[in-house]
Amino acid sequence: MSLFNIFIELFTDTTLRTITIGTMVLGAASGMLGSFAVLRKESLLGDAISHAALPGIILAFMFTGSKESYILLIGALIVGLIGTLWIRGIIHTTQLKTDAALGLILSIFFGFGMLLLTYVQKLPDANQAGLDKYLFGQAATLVSQDVYILGGVTMFALLVLFLFWKEFKIMLFDADYAKTLGFNVKFIDILITFFIVLTIVLGLQTVGVVLMSALLLAPAAAARQWTNSLSKMVALAAFIGALAGLIGTGISASEENLSTGPVIVIVASALVLFSFIFSPIRGILFQQIRLHQNRNNLEQMKTLQLMFNIAIKHKDFTHPHSIGILNNFRGFPKSSLNKMVENEWIQISGNQWNLTETGFKEAKEMFHSNTENHE
Amino acid sequence: MEKDRIAIRVDDLTVAYNYKPVLWDIDLVIPEGVMMAIVGPNGAGKSTLIKAILDIVKPIAGSVQVFGKPYKNQRKLVAYVPQKGSVDWDFPTTAIDVVLMGTYGSLGWIKRPGLAEKKAALEALEKVDMLSFKDRQISQLSGGQQQRVFLARALVQNASIYIMDEPFQGVDATTEIAIVNILKELRKAGKTLVVVHHDLQTVPEYFDWVTFLNVKKIATGPINDIFNDDNLTKTYGINYKVAIQK
């Protein structure tokens, strides 16, 4: 089957369509809220929360005996929030740094979750099979009800984001200052953290506890490369997240045994790599090109200065001189002379060059006072 | 009418981070209309003092009054210029956007800045001579320009009291003079200025009041009365004029 046909099928086949829409909405929500996590320098919080949510899933199953995704995710949400509060508590009350607190909670909760998982799996009840799917996620288990929940939460997050946009922005940039203006920074903080935790939890079914943080961070990191505006960054991160969901689901549908979650994460990472290299604003490639151009420009300006200093010795600055005279001072590339002709700074006829009016002005104004100090 | 109104009154203020007192039992009265420098060595608690006044840092004891009422009821009268280094300048936003944040307080929750706010922000940028940089991404501004943007953000608040944390740190001479001139203009307009300042040489030139601080308050008053070797020695532990080798 060709790739094109697969992408057609993603939206026509009913089962596939549910999964595709689910992963796209998830990608969009993670990208949107992940931007805030990245800008708050709390990228690792996502990782800690998603790992911390594992025991919540297993405990929810143990208490209810149900494997309905929304019940398990409520368990994940509660334990995830407890983990988050705990992390905040450790940072505030002890001298431990943020990274240590995150690492601590991540490993304690995840370890406890694995312990519970192995315990449940040994129970003589066949019903527990499939809980381990939450480790790496399984998009195939998405049903329309999950997609409705995902869509509902995303819409709600969007509404809150829209309402409190200005408050989120000022809190992200300068929380202390926001406080002096009378904003309840704690409330904004809790609001945004709650939505980040909620998004992570919703992603567990599809992407799993281990990889969910990547889906949160990758679209935001990629989007930051393309824009210097917060609103554009958030919108772009949502788009990139959705794109990763779409492409990832398509690729995984084209082959047997390609797990959707990891493929989505790899696609998202590829988009990050692409952005880091090719973004015109911050990309490595264009930075190198600009650096090269600047060097060439400087080279030309230096040559122009040299010519200027020779030319002003004559009454008529357009008086021609031999090209050879330049070599007495310093070497110069032929190409840079040609560029200067293109700029109409100089004219060349045979072995002679002469400064033009434009070139004279350009050289004179280059450093204002500098030119007068030269002999 | 009332001549000697008190802009800020601090009573018995004590602040500690993890057992270690940073500010000890500070009493401070700042009269309206003065231009006060807060000076003291590193770790003297200068920044902490203004953060405690602004309720950013919670004191262990003590109270702060602004024009006779608790600070919380008087927020709109006070504008804060934090240290330039306290924020991430790589944040995706522009100079005008940062200045607009100064209007958020009077807007309150949810409401967005409109035309009137934009106009005020542009005027503030004009005052600090940054109008041509209004759409510049803030990471592409120089240190001095970033400081001017911060100042413009406070100007937009149109407050009665301006509290600034080292506004001259890491700025060039041109910016320093520009900022001083704006501060002097504010003073002429009857505003009260409280500025954490590091450069002792310029204190008498820029300010008319000074507070010496080193965990405890050493002295506070008009420059002419108290800016002397005695207080400098008490604050810095050495007689800095004698200690500098000539």
Interface residues (C-beta under 8 A of the other chain):
Chain A: L39 K41 Q95 L163 F164 W165 K166 E167 K169 I170 L172 F173 D174 D176 Y177 A178 K179 T180 L181 G182 F183 R224 T227 N228 S229 L230 K232 M233
Chain B: N18 K51 L54 D55 I56 R75 K76 V78 A79 Y80 P82 S86 V87 D88 F91 P92 T93 T94 V98 M101 Y104 G105 L107 W109 I110 K111 R112 P113 Q137 S139 R153
